């Protein structure tokens, strides 16, 4: 696992999440993605128990990240988790070959249609970018009380620091459907690869290559 030095990024309590933090992280991500158009489509927001399916899916995703030792970074204000970013490392179970225990748990909690749509999203992303030798930024969220204070920018730069420490990764990818996320990543020199339709939702697939990340580092 990579080591992030908070002092290199900004003063603040930036750290890797531990098992005890996952419940807080799940609550934060639920708030951030409750009205996300893609997840509303995948988890059928027009049908009963949408909130239940979404909570279950986020919980299973975080548990899968934890079990696979994928980078999950959080920002704390005292004991309160105020921001989180989750990444998959190169070659680590991103895409249609996702591990079977994740599929089984997701099928039981979110249902067949939602699970297949999540896997299809990952397949499309992998098809467009090619290979799996890059980081994928899966989730990013900041508590509503702490937004517009630079914490989202800190989390994006923390992801870049993780890239810096894994020379086998050729960059960072993210699929964006929320306007505020698009602005955040564009400000951090992510470039549009392709507009990508997942079901009936159109999002933007962005990528920051290792070369671009190094140029950003030199400019800071």
TIDREN-382636 format. One record per residue: residue in three letters; y negated, z negated, x negated of N, C-alpha, C, O, CB in turn. Coordinates in steps of 0.001 Angstrom, whole numbers, padded with zeros to 6 digits, always signed. Atoms other than C-alpha are relative to their C-alpha. Glycine has a CB too. Layout:
! residues N
ALAYZXYZXYZXYZXYZX ...
***
This chain:
! residues 220
UNK+001193+000000-000843+000000+000000+000000-001242+000000-000877-001282-000648-001923-000006-001220+000953 UNK+001224-000061+000772-003476+000795-001209-000768-001312+000085-000547-002124+000983-000866+001149+000478 UNK+000827+001193+000046-005978-001898-002122-001449+000393+000192-001980+001201-000570+000190-000760-001327 UNK+001393-000290-000286-009460-001772-000640-000846-001179-000435-000578-002318-000050-000212+000308+001499 UNK+000926+001039+000430-012247-003725-002303-001232+000057+000895-002018+000996+000773-000388+000170-001505 UNK+001140-000047-000904-014817-004582+000384-001330+000125-000726-002253+000757-000212-000014-001223+000859 UNK+001276-000033+000714-017539-005008-002228-000379+001419-000399-001557+001715-000597+000061-000888-001237 UNK+000285-001377+000350-017203-001326-003099-000567+000778+001182-001114+001866+001008+001252+000673-000512 UNK+000397-000726-001200-018038-000377+000479-001275-000567+000618-002235+000162+000870+001121-000030+001018 UNK+001135+000661-000622-020443-002878+001951+000353-001468+000137+001525-001811+000298-000357+000637+001385 UNK-000297+001412-000194-020769-006611+002220+000568-000202+001396+000018+000313+002370-001265-000870-000213 UNK-000618+000230-001292-018506-007777+005013+001453-000374-000194+001985-000258-001299-000126+001234+000899 UNK-001381+000446+000067-015038-009037+005793+000909+001151+000421+001385+001194+001556+000229-001250+000896 UNK-000883-001139-000220-013015-005830+005524+001334-000307-000654+001386-000607-001847-000615+001321-000564 UNK-001287+000402+000538-009308-006466+005104+001118+000727+000729+000919+001278+001812+000184-001518+000107 UNK-001160-000520-000691-005846-005226+005910+000400-000960+001115+000313-002179+000964+001167+000223-000981 UNK-000464+000832-001101-004543-006450+009243+001375-000565-000317+002186+000071-000990+000035+000801+001310 UNK-001318+000621+000085-001603-008840+009338+000568-000083+001409-000120+000229+002381-000074-001418-000669 UNK-000690-000019-001290+000906-009324+012147-000773-000771+001073-000808-000369+002236+001401-000585-000148 UNK+000721+000830-000966-001205-012034+013779-001244+000694+000554-001782+000268+001576-000396-001315-000644 UNK+001203-000703-000440-004117-009572+014111+000286+001120+001005-000640+001651+001618-000715+000572-001195 UNK-000321-001195-000777-002240-006898+016065-000395-000124+001469-000787+000860+002096+001475+000291-000102 UNK+000375+000184-001398-002905-008410+019475-001488+000250+000189-001886+000903+001154+000367-001410+000477 UNK+001440-000243-000078-006671-008432+018825-000308+001478-000198-001177+002036+000473-000747-000840-001046 UNK+000220-001420+000255-006479-004901+017442+000349+000823+001231-000365+001766+001571+000828+000467-001204 UNK-000410-000730-001201-004630-003695+020542-001057-000120+001096-001347+000856+001788+001355-000523+000511 UNK+001038+000198-001009-007304-005211+022808-001239+000836-000316-001844+001428+000578-000375-001484+000095 UNK+001175-000765+000428-010084-003570+020792+000220+001496+000231-000670+002186+000729-000310-000271-001489 UNK-000295-001419-000187-008392-000158+020851+000103+000358+001477-000281+001456+001878+001295+000370-000716 UNK-000066-000243-001445-007713-000464+024573-001401+000213+000566-001620+001134+001353+000696-001178+000721 UNK+001386-000165-000471-011443-000930+025215-000577+001336-000455-001256+002021+000310-000885-001154-000509 UNK+000598-001203+000569-012346+001971+022942+000567+001272+000603-000148+002266+000733+000197+000018-001489 UNK-000664-001232-000429-009840+004461+024345+000323+000032+001486+000965+000970+001958+001262+000187-000779 UNK-000302+000041-001436-009652+003440+028009-000506+001236+000719+000174+001760+001601-000606-001242+000633 UNK+000597-001150-000684-011949+006305+029046+000077+001284-000826-000630+002250-000540-001447-000298+000335 UNK-000193-001197+000809-010826+008799+026393+000699+001066+000847+001748+000810+001438+000825-000321-001285 UNK-000510-001052-000882-010206+012105+028174+001441+000364-000310+002238+000597+000599-000868+001234-000106 UNK-001362-000385+000371-007071+012903+026215+001013-001044+000456+002038-000702+001047+000102+000202-001513 UNK-000950+001042-000391-005390+009552+026791+000045-000166+001519+001087-000511+002076-000369-001331-000662 UNK-000012+000036-001470-006448+009592+030440+000901+001094+000551+001572+000903+001566-001429+000157+000564 UNK-000870-001094-000429-004663+012922+030752+001458-000303-000328+002335-000151+000522-000427+001317-000662 UNK-001375+000256+000431-001575+011935+028758+000650-001104+000811+001816-000994+001190+000031-000362-001469 UNK-000572+001149-000695-001102+008615+030535-000333-000017+001488-000169-001032+002166-000483-001273-000639 UNK+000150-000230-001447-002053+009966+033959-000858-001075+000677-000379-001897+001458+001375+000047+000665 UNK+000937+001000-000513-005130+007941+034809-000152+000060+001517-000607-000903+002134-001352+000181-000650 UNK+000127-000149-001450-005033+009270+038375+001164-000641+000754+001193-000621+001985-000095+001471+000363 UNK-001153+000622-000642-001761+007442+039040-000029-001508-000232-000679-001985-001162+001318+000607-000534 UNK-000005+001460+000152-001074+003718+039512+000529-000430-001371+001340+000263-001985+000844-000640+001104 UNK-000455+000633+001230-000562+001509+036453-000407+000742-001268+000252+000615-002300+001479-000132+000032 UNK+000504-000670+001212-002568+003704+034045-000301-001022-001088+000092-000840-002240-001271+000826+000318 UNK+000357+001009+000993-003928+000589+032329+001241-000609-000650+001256-000880-001851-000845-001098+000645 UNK-001246+000573+000516-000423-000799+031952+000652+000945-001005+001104+000512-002065+000977-000304+001153 UNK-000610-000981+000898+000888+002423+030383-000804+000129-001293-000235+000228-002380+000110+001368+000693 UNK+000845-000136+001185-002091+002685+028034+000153-001210-000915+000300-001057-002127-001471+000175+000404 UNK-000175+001206+000818-001796-000920+026870+001346+000028-000727+001430-000291-001913-000104-001269+000877 UNK-001336-000034+000594+001929-000473+026273+000059+001009-001143+000651+000734-002187+001055+000344+001065 UNK-000022-001035+001031+001406+002720+024292-000734-000455-001254-000244-000266-002368-000621+001292+000529 UNK+000769+000485+001157-001266+001183+022059+000778-001099-000717+000816-001133-001947-001396-000527+000442 UNK-000789+001076+000608+000909-001875+021486+001162+000575-000818+001419+000114-001931+000537-000957+001091 UNK-001128-000582+000723+003894+000272+020480-000462+000788-001220+000217+000781-002247+000810+000901+000922 UNK+000525-000733+001148+001769+002469+018206-000333-000967-001134+000018-000719-002288-001250+000815+000399 UNK+000357+000966+001033+000409-000555+016363+001242-000638-000621+001287-000864-001830-000910-001079+000580 UNK-001232+000584+000540+003869-002061+016009+000702+001000-000919+001266+000620-001945+000949-000433+001146 UNK-000597-001022+000854+005129+001241+014612-000748+000110-001326-000132+000269-002380+000008+001355+000716 UNK+000805-000002+001222+002248+001269+012120+000393-001181-000888+000566-001031-002097-001513-000056+000339 UNK-000318+001208+000755+003097-002279+011085+001378+000112-000651+001537-000188-001834-000055-001233+000915 UNK-001359-000074+000517+006820-001664+010687+000137+001043-001102+000944+000886-002019+000965+000310+001123 UNK-000047-001062+001016+006203+001519+008664-000975-000262-001147-001095+000560-002055-000311+001353+000640 UNK+000947+000407+001054+003592-000275+006495-001101+001052-000208-001438+001419-001333+000752-000239-001328 UNK+001115-000932+000052+000843+002167+007345-001323-000770-000069-001404-001885+000447+000022+000941+001225 UNK+001267+000734+000162-002779+001231+006492-000698-000267+001335-000999+000660+002086-000938+000778-000915 UNK+000803+000421-001149-004530-000727+009255-001061-000944-000541-000744-002032-001022+000883-000691+001126 UNK+001109+000778+000554-007939-002044+008237-000874-000533+001123-001127+000150+002115-000839+000856-000974 UNK+000855+000609-001002-010122-004414+010188-001240-000610-000608-001249-000995-001777+000756-001041+000761 UNK+001230+000702+000372-013642-005813+010011-000103-001238+000884+000048-001161+002103-001273+000927+000156 UNK+000055+001266-000725-014058-009460+010986-001391-000602-000078-002084-000492-001089+001033-000984-000552 UNK+001171+000861-000039-017009-011561+012038+000545-001398+000272+000815-001762+001417-001064+000464+001102 UNK-000678+001275-000153-015629-015006+011399+001457+000239+000333+002163+000920-000410-000671-000853+001084 UNK-001382-000191-000437-012336-015131+013278+000158+001177+000938+001277+001507+001332+000505-001245+000672 UNK-000047-001080-000985-013229-012233+015567+000135+001362-000676-000625+001697-001584-001253-000028+000877 UNK-000159-001360+000475-011959-008735+014872-001016+000877+000733-001010+000935+001962+001464+000512+000221 UNK+001065-000787-000641-014912-006389+015500+000167+001500-000223-000533+002298+000399-001359-000440-000523 UNK-000217-001419+000221-013609-003079+014175+001349+000226-000647+001850-000637-001368-001111+000591-000862 UNK-001316-000302+000542-010346-001382+013241+000134+001495-000231-000392+002300+000538+001106-000503+000940 UNK-000351-001395+000251-009154+001876+011697+001457+000035-000449+001888-000797-001247-000948+000653-001077 UNK-001422-000120+000302-005511+003010+011469+000290+001395-000545-000168+002394+000009+000858-000285+001258 UNK-000328-001262+000654-004130+005724+009181+001506+000151-000148+002233-000839-000231-000679+000089-001370 UNK-001346-000265+000475-000813+007391+008525-000110+000618-001385-000982+001450-001636+000781+000933+000981 UNK-000011-000511+001359-000029+008110+004891+000752+001327-000061+001509+001646+000856+000632-001023-000955 UNK-000688-001284+000123+001216+011491+003649+001514-000137+000115+002132-000972-000545-000351+000649-001320 UNK-001454-000030-000118+004770+012228+004741+000624-001190+000684+001842-001359+000630+000582+000125-001322 UNK-000537+001236-000577+005113+008951+006660+000058+000060+001524-000728-000588+002215-000845-001192-000435 UNK-000370+000046-001421+006474+009743+010110-001083+000472+000951-001100+000073+002116+000379-001383+000366 UNK+000946-000608-000919+003530+011676+011495+000553+001344+000422+001073+002091-000407-001407+000147-000643 UNK-000450-001303-000454+004425+014642+013665+001224-000093+000892+001637-001189+001268+000295+000881-001178 UNK-001090-000037-000982+007331+015745+015886+001265-000700-000456+002123-001006+000373+000326+001413+000332 UNK-001180+000698+000497+009919+014084+013644-000134-001504+000050+000627-002213-000608+000285+000421-001397 UNK+000276+001433-000037+008557+010646+014501+001274-000804+000276+002138-000385+001047-001060-000307+001065 UNK-001204+000808-000025+011127+007880+014158+000503-000293+001411-000268-000429+002360-000248-001283-000717 UNK-000640+000079-001311+013580+007419+016975-000267-001315+000707-000391-001333+001932+001480+000199-000140 UNK+000242+001265-000702+012978+003720+017641-001358+000012+000681-001516-000586+001745+000090-001185-000972 UNK+001303-000138-000664+009302+004560+018374+000157+000791+001281-000376+000406+002322-001026+000684-000928 UNK-000187-000831-001195+010381+007296+020781+000641-000796+001133+000207-000720+002283+000862+001224-000330 UNK-000709+000753-001030+012773+004981+022603-000908-001026+000658-000949-001128+001884+001222-000690-000593 UNK+000897+001006-000566+010234+002185+023010-001091+000643+000839-001445+000133+001902-000624-000841-001109 UNK+001064-000666-000736+007541+004624+024105+000520+000582+001312-000172+000543+002329-000625+001099-000853 UNK-000602-000513-001232+009867+006253+026626+000136-001103+001045-000111-000886+002232+001371+000618-000292 UNK-000218+001107-000929+010618+002858+028140-001311-000565+000549-001350-001056+001678+000784-001103-000686 UNK+001255+000626-000414+006983+001735+028312-001000+000992+000604-001646+000689+001607-000632-000692-001182 UNK+001006-000963-000444+004850+004871+028751+000577+001123+000841-000150+001778+001587-000702+000583-001186 UNK-000620-001045-000793+007353+007266+030271+000241+001274-000796-000344+001484-001859-000851+000303+001194 UNK-000423-001210+000704+008892+010598+029308-001149+000982-000208-001361+001467-001319+001118+000679+000766 UNK+001056-001013+000081+005950+012883+030078-001052-000405-001030-001452+000413-001858-000658+000212+001382 UNK+001026+000470+000930+003424+010769+028160+000499+000040-001439-000234+000441-002343-000437-001421+000363 UNK-000556-000007+001350+005724+010403+025157+000080+001410-000559-000278+001644-001713+001379-000639-000007 UNK-000118-001380+000465+006392+014141+024950-001377+000611-000290-001519+001408-001217+000743+000846+001043 UNK+001344-000525+000235+002667+014907+025211-000601-000555-001292-001307+000159-002003-000911-000332+001184 UNK+000460+000571+001265+001882+012517+022347+000629+000724-001183-000051+001029-002163+000326-001498-000064 UNK-000684-000709+001072+004479+014223+020181-000493+001440-000111-000601+001981-001211+001507-000024+000229 UNK+000524-001367+000026+003167+017643+021178-001363+000052-000669-001655+000992-001408-000093+000563+001418 UNK+001299+000065+000678-000331+016632+020079+000196-000044-001515-000478+000676-002252-000804-001238+000475 UNK-000227+000108+001437+000991+015656+016676+000591+001296-000562+000250+001700-001673+000930-001184-000304 UNK-000574-001273+000456+003034+018876+016414-001085+001048-000172-001096+001772-001167+001064+000501+000990 UNK+001072-000991+000071-000038+021004+017134-000903-000246-001205-001284+000694-001903-000828-000021+001286 UNK+000853+000335+001143-002131+019167+014546+000674+000400-001301+000053+001002-002177-000329-001502-000014 UNK-000736-000317+001229+000551+019543+011900+000127+001510-000186+000083+002008-001311+001396-000648+000026 UNK-000121-001458+000060+000956+023223+012743-001287+000646-000499-001247+001588-001290+000364+000560+001375 UNK+001289-000581+000380-002764+023942+012326-000333-000310-001458-000727+000585-002206-001115-000524+000919 UNK+000375+000390+001362-003317+021986+009098+001065+000422-001009+000746+000797-002137-000225-001515-000079 UNK-001086-000396+000881+000087+022741+007616+000524-001138-000835-000241-001831-001504-000444+001100-000889 UNK-000611+001046+000802+002549+020359+006016-000307-001390+000515-000808-001568+001625-000451+000117-001416 UNK+000287+001397-000358+002270+016589+006055-000511-000776-001204-000381-001998-001272+001254-000681+000568 UNK+000464+000643+001236+000705+015905+002657-001461-000418+000089-002256-000134-000806+000190+000939-001185 UNK+001364+000462-000214-002463+014350+004045+000032-001263+000854+001027-001551+001520-000864+001104+000673 UNK+000154+001156-000881-003673+011193+005752-000441+000473+001390-001182+001446+001521-001028-001014-000591 UNK+000460-000242-001372-004112+011214+009527-000666-001265+000508-000047-002328+000538+001182+000426+000937 UNK+000714+001139-000579-006740+008919+011010+000322-000021+001493-000148+000821+002258-001564+000094-000255 UNK-000535+000036-001357-005075+007887+014254-000911-000721+000981-001087-000258+002108+001346-000656-000004 UNK+000842+000804-000878-007416+005228+015705-001207-000515-000764-001123-000819-001954+000795-001171+000598 UNK+001164+000694+000541-010908+003926+015097-000757-000608+001170-000938+000035+002204-000916+000968-000834 UNK+000710+000675-001098-012813+001409+017200-000889-001092-000548-000563-001738-001543+000992-000588+001022 UNK+000915+001101+000283-015751-000985+017032-000303-000690+001321-000543-000028+002331-001317+000503-000701 UNK+000313+000766-001205-016357-003752+019553-001361+000402+000554-002301+000586-000219+000029-001508-000295 UNK+001280-000400-000592-019129-002808+022021-001186-000838-000464-002287-000311-000619+000096-000075+001489 UNK+001098+000891+000433-021207-005823+020901-000521+000339-001393-001651-000009-001737+000468-001449+000020 UNK+000345-000249+001403-021249-004555+017301-000258+001475-000306-000364+001865-001469+001106-000507-000892 UNK+000242-001421+000229-021849-000854+017800-001451+000257-000402-002337-000564-000163+000349+000805+001252 UNK+001313-000401+000493-024831+000969+016287-000530-000931-001094-001739-001084-001266-000983+000046+001147 UNK+000386+000881+001111-024813-001464+013343+000624+000443-001323+000544-000282-002315+000409-001440+000305 UNK-000560-000524+001234-023012+000678+010762+001459-000317-000250+002005+000079-001279-000775-000498-001115 UNK-001385+000393+000234-019515-000744+011203+000953+001192+000095+001935+001260-000644+000413-001075+000997 UNK-000833-001199-000090-018010+002574+012280-000044+000796-001291+000977+001301-001757-000446+000876+001167 UNK+000156-000699+001271-019408+004178+009141+000799-000707-001101+001425-000053-001935-001491+000087-000387 UNK-000767+000772+000977-017866+001377+007066+001491+000305+000116+002176+000474-000892-000248-001504+000189 UNK-001423-000254-000207-014456+002006+008616+000382+001408-000453+001460+001605-001016+000365-000194+001474 UNK-000273-001365+000459-014668+005755+007942+000033+000040-001526+000874+000720-002113-001067+000988+000544 UNK+000015+000035+001466-015556+005039+004315+001192-000781-000554+001655-000503-001660-001308-000620-000502 UNK-001209+000714+000413-012665+002583+004100+001195+000946+000006+002055+000879-000873+000265-001210+000926 UNK-001073-001003-000041-010349+005417+005147-000080+000906-001222+000943+001265-001805-000082+000842+001298 UNK+000184-000852+001180-011832+007543+002361+000443-000727-001264+000991-000107-002174-001472+000437-000129 UNK-000445+000777+001150-011177+004731-000116+001522-000004-000092+002076+000022-001192-000532-001435+000085 UNK-001458-000080+000002-007507+004775+000949+000454+001350-000546+001436+001429-001284+000558-000221+001420 UNK-000301-001334+000531-007469+008517+000237-000163+000023-001519+000666+000597-002225-000915+001061+000650 UNK+000282-000010+001433-008975+007931-003214+001158-000566-000817+001376-000163-001959-001262-000789-000287 UNK-001052+000678+000741-006019+005745-004175+001368+000643+000165+002358+000123-000349+000069-001425+000423 UNK-001276-000705-000153-003302+008220-003144-000189+001453-000422-000501+002300+000416+000522-000089+001474 UNK+000276-001339+000510-003584+011315-005355+000864+001091+000606+000513+002268+000520+000173+000011-001467 UNK-000854-001012-000605-000725+013051-003522-000536+000492+001339-000048+001489+001872+001391-000547+000180 UNK+000577-000398-001289-002832+013256-000347-001107+001025-000222-001985+000821-001060-000551-001236+000765 UNK+001030-001017+000186-004930+016394-000008-001209-000186+000910-002143+000615+000867+000587+001354+000230 UNK+001179+000242-000810-007312+014925+002532+000262-000887+001200+001320-001503+001326-000561+001291+000458 UNK-000041+000824-001212-007995+013164+005820-000225+000880+001221-001180+001655+001270-001063-001132-000060 UNK+000135-000749-001246-007474+014671+009269-000264-000969+001152+000172-002120+001117+001273+000850+000278 UNK+000220+000797-001204-008673+013381+012641-000203+000949+001178-000876+001973+001054-001227-000957-000170 UNK+000163-000784-001229-008457+014767+016178-000941-000771+000909-000658-001910+001283+001384+000275+000709 UNK+001092+000702-000675-011605+013912+018116-000232+000569+001396-000334+001782+001578-001290+000091-000828 UNK+000350-000403-001361-012267+013990+021851-001223-000745+000539-001737-000403+001603+001180-000229+000922 UNK+001156+000769-000447-015115+011454+022101-001243+000416-000784-001198+000468-002013+000259-001515-000159 UNK+001212-000478+000685-018685+012648+021317-000500-000941-001090-000943-000477-002141-001099+000209+001006 UNK+000499+000939+000999-019622+009458+019452+000855+000028-001254+000342-000180-002354-000043-001412+000570 UNK-000875-000123+001163-016607+009859+017178-000306+001288-000757-000316+001301-001988+001480-000034+000428 UNK+000325-001269+000651-017485+013492+016501-001233-000146-000880-001242+000319-002019-000223+001101+001046 UNK+001224+000205+000769-020972+012504+015368+000271-000838-001242-000236-000535-002322-001069-000671+000865 UNK-000312+000895+001113-019595+009724+013166+000692+000752-001130+000331+000589-002295+000880-001159+000476 UNK-000755-000690+001039-017165+011982+011328-000810+001151-000605-000706+001415-001803+001321+000526+000569 UNK+000849-001059+000555-019605+014857+010961-001006-000580-000991-001302+000039-002013-000738+000750+001129 UNK+000939+000649+000918-022072+012447+009352+000668-000393-001313-000005-000595-002324-000607-001233+000657 UNK-000747+000341+001203-019330+011606+006858+000698+001224-000602+001718+001100-001280+001024-001084+000313 UNK-000404-001253+000650-018792+015262+005865+001398+000492+000370+002033+001195-000416-000069-000170-001475 UNK-001211-000640-000513-015701+016034+007929-000395+001369+000555-001468+001525+001137+000698-000886+001104 UNK+000290-001352-000454-015520+019730+008755+000969+000419+001097+002133+000018+001108+000065+000983-001170 UNK-000827-000485-001094-014230+021452+011874+001047+000979-000526+000723+001948-001212-000869+000669+001082 UNK-001082-000928+000327-010848+023090+011353+000238+000949+001166+000325+002165+000995+001298-000766-000347 UNK-000283-000813-001180-010223+024266+014890-000171-000852+001252+000137-002044+001253+001432+000599-000065 UNK-000064+000647-001304-010824+023391+018510+001435+000129+000487+002042+001197+000403-001021+000634+001023 UNK-001429+000057-000297-007436+022371+019798+000214-000545+001405-000292-001614+001748+000743-000871-001037 UNK-000315+000426-001354-006163+022129+023357+001315-000756+000024+002348-000250-000416+000058+001199+000944 UNK-001210+000784-000237-003693+019368+024138+000088-000182+001507-000689-000935+002094-000024-001397-000768 UNK-000013-000043-001456-002651+019916+027723-001245+000710+000490-001535+001831+000072+000090-001420+000599 UNK+001225-000609-000518-005854+020585+029615-001256-000606-000630-002360-000424-000117-000057-000154+001513 UNK+001130+000633+000683-008069+018625+027192-000265+000714-001323+000650+000938-002116+000273-001511-000241 UNK+000387-000633+001259-009976+020323+024388-000668-001026-000908-001605-001716-000506-000947+001201+000252 UNK+000593+000868+001005-010740+018343+021252-000276+000784-001265-000033+001989-001327+000911-001192-000297 UNK+000326-000645+001269-011849+019086+017714+000832-000636-001107+000832-001853-001294-001523-000116-000314 UNK-000773+000440+001142-009541+018862+014747-000883+000116-001239-001300+001212-001615+001311+000833-000152 UNK+000879+000063+001163-011586+017766+011709+000806-000356-001239+001868-000973-001155-001130-001023+000220 UNK-000703+000280+001251-010606+017534+008060-001006-000211-001115-002016+000486-001204+000971+001146-000359 UNK+000773+000204+001221-012092+016148+004880+000972+000105-001170+001859-000734-001331-000750-001390+000008 UNK-000891-000198+001132-010404+017487+001765-000305-001019-001095-001357-001659-001088-000128+001434-000544 UNK+000222+000896+001126-010004+015432-001390-001247+000413-000780-002020-000439-001219+001227-000015-000923 UNK+001178-000494+000720-012623+017648-003061-001278-000395+000734-002239-000842+000109+000067+001535-000167 UNK+001174+000380-000789-015091+017035-000223-000256-001501-000113-001401-001929-000258+000186+000401+001479 UNK+000148+001461+000109-014444+013284-000379-000587-000391-001350-001434-001281-001431+001359-000699+000203 UNK+000532+000298+001338-015115+013260-004120-001464+000390-000095-002245-000304-000746+000809+000731-001084 UNK+001401-000405-000001-018365+015149-003578-000853-001021+000747-001973-001321+000331-000157+001390+000632 UNK+000720+001037-000741-019411+012558-000991-000175-001234-000871-001244-001844-000881+000746-000362+001304 UNK+000082+001160+000890-018611+009790-003491-001097+000175-001040-001840-000764-001327+001341-000235-000693 UNK+001009-000254+001025-020820+011413-006120-001407-000020+000579-002367-000350-000116+000262+001336-000676 UNK+001319-000065-000631-023665+011816-003623-000514-001362+000411-001716-001560+000585+000045+000900+001203 UNK+000394+001347-000452-023634+008150-002602-000684-000750-001134-001091-001899-000958+001233-000801+000506 
***
